Amino acid sequence: MSNSNRTRIDDKEGMLIDAAVAGLKRFDLLAYKLIIAHYVYRVSQNRLAKEIGKAQSYVANLLRIAEAFIAGQIFSYTETAVSA
């Protein structure tokens, strides 16, 4: 299924993102599961909140933390590569 709104990335970028998400899985399993459900399976934050029995604001905050973690991992990987 194709969606024109999705950004295309190359294999190198995909591997960086995959490594960062794997790092999140080791760091916080719930945040990992929420990220996958929300971004891969397109489950709304509201539905996720109902599924885990938490407030929508809790899910939104945890997703923001997970996104920041992933961004930090990617930044760390790219800075290491640049400085090497």
N, CA, C and O of each residue as an XYZ file, in Angstrom:
336
protein
N       0.845     -1.166      0.000
C       0.000      0.000      0.000
C       0.894      1.233      0.000
O       1.803      1.340      0.823
N       0.648      2.146     -0.899
C       1.497      3.336     -0.950
C       0.716      4.546     -0.469
O      -0.500      4.639     -0.634
N       1.446      5.457      0.124
C       0.846      6.677      0.648
C       1.784      7.817      0.261
O       2.939      7.842      0.687
N       1.301      8.747     -0.533
C       2.151      9.830     -1.029
C       2.581     10.803      0.064
O       3.486     11.607     -0.157
N       1.957     10.748      1.231
C       2.319     11.645      2.329
C       3.542     11.162      3.103
O       4.109     11.908      3.901
N       3.944      9.934      2.872
C       5.084      9.388      3.600
C       6.390      9.766      2.904
O       6.498      9.724      1.679
N       7.365     10.131      3.712
C       8.682     10.499      3.195
C       9.462      9.236      2.869
O       9.441      8.264      3.624
N      10.146      9.262      1.744
C      10.981      8.123      1.362
C      12.384      8.332      1.919
O      12.913      9.443      1.922
N      12.966      7.243      2.386
C      14.323      7.300      2.914
C      15.152      6.198      2.259
O      14.610      5.223      1.739
N      16.465      6.366      2.291
C      17.330      5.325      1.717
C      17.632      4.269      2.780
O      17.224      4.398      3.935
N      18.349      3.230      2.372
C      18.641      2.116      3.275
C      19.458      2.549      4.493
O      19.221      2.079      5.606
N      20.417      3.445      4.275
C      21.263      3.893      5.389
C      20.421      4.602      6.452
O      20.562      4.334      7.645
N      19.548      5.503      6.010
C      18.669      6.205      6.947
C      17.721      5.230      7.640
O      17.456      5.362      8.835
N      17.217      4.262      6.899
C      16.328      3.257      7.471
C      17.009      2.438      8.547
O      16.410      2.125      9.576
N      18.254      2.096      8.310
C      19.005      1.330      9.300
C      19.276      2.155     10.552
O      19.261      1.622     11.662
N      19.524      3.456     10.379
C      19.715      4.340     11.537
C      18.445      4.403     12.380
O      18.494      4.294     13.605
N      17.315      4.578     11.712
C      16.041      4.652     12.424
C      15.745      3.329     13.111
O      15.301      3.314     14.260
N      15.982      2.220     12.427
C      15.751      0.904     13.008
C      16.595      0.694     14.260
O      16.108      0.166     15.259
N      17.852      1.107     14.207
C      18.739      0.975     15.369
C      18.247      1.848     16.528
O      18.298      1.436     17.686
N      17.776      3.043     16.211
C      17.272      3.944     17.254
C      16.009      3.380     17.901
O      15.849      3.446     19.120
N      15.116      2.830     17.088
C      13.880      2.245     17.628
C      14.208      1.000     18.446
O      13.570      0.749     19.468
N      15.185      0.225     18.015
C      15.620     -0.942     18.789
C      16.173     -0.502     20.144
O      15.968     -1.172     21.156
N      16.875      0.628     20.149
C      17.369      1.177     21.409
C      16.228      1.560     22.331
O      16.305      1.354     23.542
N      15.172      2.116     21.765
C      13.990      2.458     22.558
C      13.377      1.208     23.159
O      12.953      1.222     24.315
N      13.323      0.130     22.396
C      12.746     -1.124     22.888
C      13.495     -1.610     24.124
O      12.882     -2.095     25.075
N      14.830     -1.479     24.110
C      15.629     -1.885     25.269
C      15.440     -0.921     26.438
O      15.516     -1.328     27.597
N      15.195      0.350     26.139
C      15.069      1.387     27.166
C      13.689      1.393     27.825
O      13.585      1.467     29.050
N      12.622      1.314     27.006
C      11.253      1.417     27.535
C      10.309      0.642     26.614
O       9.930      1.131     25.549
N       9.936     -0.557     27.029
C       9.128     -1.440     26.191
C       7.749     -0.856     25.902
O       7.261     -0.978     24.778
N       7.110     -0.227     26.881
C       5.788      0.361     26.642
C       5.871      1.482     25.611
O       5.040      1.554     24.706
N       6.857      2.345     25.740
C       7.025      3.435     24.772
C       7.262      2.875     23.376
O       6.733      3.400     22.396
N       8.050      1.818     23.286
C       8.303      1.158     22.001
C       6.994      0.643     21.404
O       6.710      0.880     20.230
N       6.207     -0.052     22.198
C       4.942     -0.608     21.706
C       3.991      0.499     21.254
O       3.288      0.349     20.255
N       3.973      1.604     21.991
C       3.100      2.725     21.608
C       3.574      3.361     20.301
O       2.758      3.683     19.438
N       4.870      3.541     20.151
C       5.417      4.117     18.910
C       5.056      3.239     17.712
O       4.605      3.741     16.683
N       5.255      1.935     17.850
C       4.945      1.009     16.759
C       3.449      1.045     16.446
O       3.060      1.138     15.281
N       2.625      0.973     17.462
C       1.172      0.984     17.240
C       0.730      2.284     16.574
O      -0.098      2.271     15.663
N       1.282      3.396     17.029
C       0.841      4.699     16.520
C       1.365      4.979     15.111
O       0.603      5.404     14.243
N       2.648      4.746     14.878
C       3.240      5.119     13.598
C       3.183      4.017     12.532
O       3.056      4.318     11.345
N       3.274      2.766     12.933
C       3.243      1.690     11.946
C       1.800      1.280     11.654
O       1.397      1.160     10.497
N       1.029      1.066     12.724
C      -0.342      0.586     12.550
C      -1.387      1.692     12.571
O      -2.579      1.432     12.409
N      -0.930      2.938     12.771
C      -1.798      4.111     12.714
C      -2.949      4.084     13.731
O      -4.067      4.500     13.424
N      -2.665      3.593     14.934
C      -3.644      3.580     16.014
C      -3.622      4.957     16.673
O      -2.551      5.481     16.981
N      -4.784      5.538     16.887
C      -4.858      6.879     17.461
C      -4.398      6.883     18.919
O      -4.433      5.861     19.605
N      -3.971      8.049     19.366
C      -3.555      8.197     20.760
C      -4.720      7.909     21.699
O      -4.537      7.327     22.768
N      -5.900      8.314     21.299
C      -7.082      8.077     22.120
C      -7.335      6.579     22.310
O      -7.595      6.123     23.423
N      -7.256      5.830     21.226
C      -7.478      4.388     21.306
C      -6.374      3.713     22.117
O      -6.648      2.810     22.908
N      -5.136      4.145     21.925
C      -4.037      3.586     22.707
C      -4.269      3.814     24.198
O      -4.044      2.920     25.014
N      -4.719      5.013     24.546
C      -4.981      5.339     25.949
C      -6.048      4.407     26.524
O      -5.904      3.901     27.636
N      -7.101      4.188     25.771
C      -8.158      3.279     26.229
C      -7.634      1.865     26.388
O      -7.981      1.176     27.348
N      -6.794      1.424     25.450
C      -6.249      0.065     25.491
C      -5.391     -0.184     26.735
O      -5.430     -1.270     27.313
N      -4.624      0.817     27.138
C      -3.733      0.621     28.295
C      -4.317      1.185     29.588
O      -3.694      1.091     30.646
N      -5.501      1.765     29.507
C      -6.163      2.271     30.707
C      -5.537      3.520     31.297
O      -5.534      3.704     32.514
N      -5.013      4.365     30.448
C      -4.393      5.615     30.891
C      -5.055      6.786     30.180
O      -5.802      6.600     29.220
N      -4.776      7.983     30.654
C      -5.297      9.193     30.024
C      -4.595      9.436     28.691
O      -3.450      9.029     28.497
N      -5.294     10.101     27.782
C      -4.719     10.424     26.474
C      -3.479     11.283     26.640
O      -2.526     11.147     25.873
N      -3.476     12.161     27.625
C      -2.311     13.021     27.858
C      -1.086     12.198     28.261
O       0.040     12.553     27.914
N      -1.299     11.110     28.985
C      -0.201     10.216     29.359
C       0.418      9.602     28.111
O       1.639      9.582     27.958
N      -0.433      9.103     27.222
C       0.044      8.490     25.979
C       0.766      9.534     25.124
O       1.841      9.262     24.588
N       0.184     10.713     24.996
C       0.812     11.775     24.201
C       2.184     12.123     24.761
O       3.136     12.304     24.001
N       2.291     12.216     26.065
C       3.571     12.541     26.694
C       4.586     11.416     26.485
O       5.753     11.680     26.195
N       4.151     10.174     26.631
C       5.060      9.055     26.437
C       5.525      8.967     24.982
O       6.679      8.624     24.724
N       4.646      9.269     24.039
C       5.040      9.295     22.631
C       6.068     10.396     22.374
O       7.024     10.186     21.628
N       5.880     11.561     22.983
C       6.855     12.648     22.830
C       8.217     12.245     23.388
O       9.253     12.526     22.785
N       8.205     11.589     24.533
C       9.457     11.135     25.138
C      10.132     10.106     24.231
O      11.344     10.151     24.020
N       9.334      9.183     23.700
C       9.875      8.151     22.806
C      10.443      8.775     21.533
O      11.511      8.379     21.067
N       9.733      9.744     20.977
C      10.219     10.435     19.777
C      11.525     11.160     20.066
O      12.438     11.145     19.240
N      11.622     11.789     21.221
C      12.849     12.493     21.597
C      13.995     11.500     21.794
O      15.130     11.776     21.405
N      13.703     10.361     22.388
C      14.719      9.331     22.567
C      15.249      8.876     21.213
O      16.460      8.788     21.011
N      14.338      8.588     20.288
C      14.733      8.139     18.950
C      15.545      9.217     18.239
O      16.565      8.921     17.617
N      15.098     10.453     18.332
C      15.836     11.556     17.703
C      17.229     11.685     18.312
O      18.201     11.909     17.591
N      17.331     11.550     19.609
C      18.627     11.614     20.279
C      19.547     10.491     19.852
O      20.742     10.701     19.650
N      18.988      9.292     19.714
C      19.784      8.157     19.248
C      20.307      8.415     17.837
O      21.481      8.182     17.551
N      19.438      8.893     16.967
C      19.847      9.171     15.588
C      20.927     10.244     15.570
O      21.920     10.120     14.852
N      20.735     11.293     16.358
C      21.740     12.357     16.441
C      23.065     11.793     16.936
O      24.124     12.117     16.399
N      23.004     10.957     17.949
C      24.209     10.346     18.502
C      24.929      9.496     17.460
O      26.151      9.565     17.329
N      24.168      8.698     16.725
C      24.776      7.856     15.686
C      25.407      8.706     14.592
O      26.509      8.407     14.131
N      24.722      9.754     14.176
C      25.256     10.571     13.081
C      26.429     11.416     13.540
O      27.361     11.625     12.764
N      26.422     11.907     14.759
C      27.555     12.674     15.278
C      28.782     11.786     15.425
O      29.899     12.229     15.161
N      28.588     10.540     15.842
C      29.698      9.601     15.963
C      30.309      9.352     14.590
O      31.530      9.303     14.444
N      29.451      9.195     13.585
C      29.939      8.932     12.234
C      30.670     10.144     11.673
O      31.672      9.992     10.973
N      30.183     11.342     11.969
C      30.793     12.566     11.450
C      32.159     12.792     12.104
O      33.110     13.187     11.429
N      32.260     12.545     13.406
C      33.505     12.819     14.105
C      34.557     11.739     13.900
O      35.726     11.948     14.224
N      34.160     10.588     13.367
C      35.123      9.476     13.160
C      35.971      9.690     11.933
O      36.821      8.857     11.618
